[in-house]
């Protein structure tokens, strides 16, 4: 499919649905980076009033939540990919 009569004639139109096949990978790396920043800030500033056990629980729960969000993102991406096929 080509556009005729526009500037850049002969170029293919940009398809927003296929804008980036690596979107889940990039978002996964971004989620891990945000989680690491959260854990670092938590350890440095917010964890002083809690016991070791409470700090471990906060770390594990935040890791599980991050894993759940990243997993759901991959499921949605996979379902969209399967629907197109």
C-alpha positions in Angstrom: 0.0 0.0 0.0 1.4 3.3 -1.0 0.2 6.9 -0.6 0.1 8.8 -3.9 0.4 12.6 -4.2 1.8 13.4 -0.8 5.2 14.6 0.3 7.4 11.5 0.5 5.5 9.8 -2.3 6.2 6.1 -2.5 6.7 5.6 1.2 4.7 3.1 3.2 2.3 4.6 5.8 3.3 4.2 9.5 1.2 1.5 11.1 0.5 2.3 14.7 -0.5 -1.3 15.6 2.9 -2.6 14.5 4.8 0.4 15.8 7.3 -1.6 17.8 7.5 -5.4 18.1 9.8 -5.0 21.1 7.4 -3.0 23.3 7.0 -5.7 25.9 10.7 -6.2 26.2 11.4 -2.5 26.7 8.5 -2.2 29.2 9.8 -5.2 31.1 13.3 -3.7 31.4 11.7 -0.4 32.4 9.6 -2.1 35.1 12.7 -3.9 36.5 14.6 -0.6 36.6 11.7 1.2 38.4 11.4 -1.7 40.9 15.2 -1.5 41.6 14.9 2.3 42.1 12.0 1.7 44.5 13.8 -0.9 46.5 16.9 1.3 46.7 14.9 4.4 47.9 13.0 2.2 50.3 16.1 0.7 51.8 17.8 4.1 52.1 14.9 6.3 53.4 11.7 4.5 54.3 12.8 1.3 56.0 14.3 2.7 59.2 11.2 2.1 61.3 10.6 -1.5 60.3 12.1 -4.8 61.4 14.1 -7.1 59.0 11.1 -9.3 58.6 8.9 -6.4 57.6 11.5 -5.1 55.1 11.7 -8.6 53.5 7.9 -8.7 53.3 7.8 -5.3 51.6 10.5 -6.5 49.1 8.8 -9.8 48.3 5.3 -8.2 47.9 6.7 -5.4 45.7 8.5 -8.0 43.6 5.3 -10.1 43.3 3.3 -7.1 42.2 5.9 -6.1 39.7 5.9 -9.6 38.3 2.1 -9.7 38.1 2.0 -6.4 36.2 4.8 -7.5 33.8 3.2 -10.9 33.3 -0.2 -9.4 32.6 1.4 -7.1 30.1 3.0 -10.1 28.3 -0.4 -11.9 28.3 -2.2 -9.0 26.7 0.6 -8.6 24.1 0.4 -12.3 23.3 -3.4 -12.3 23.0 -3.2 -9.4 20.6 -0.6 -11.2 18.6 -2.6 -14.4 18.5 -5.7 -12.5 17.4 -3.9 -11.0 14.4 -2.7 -14.4 13.2 
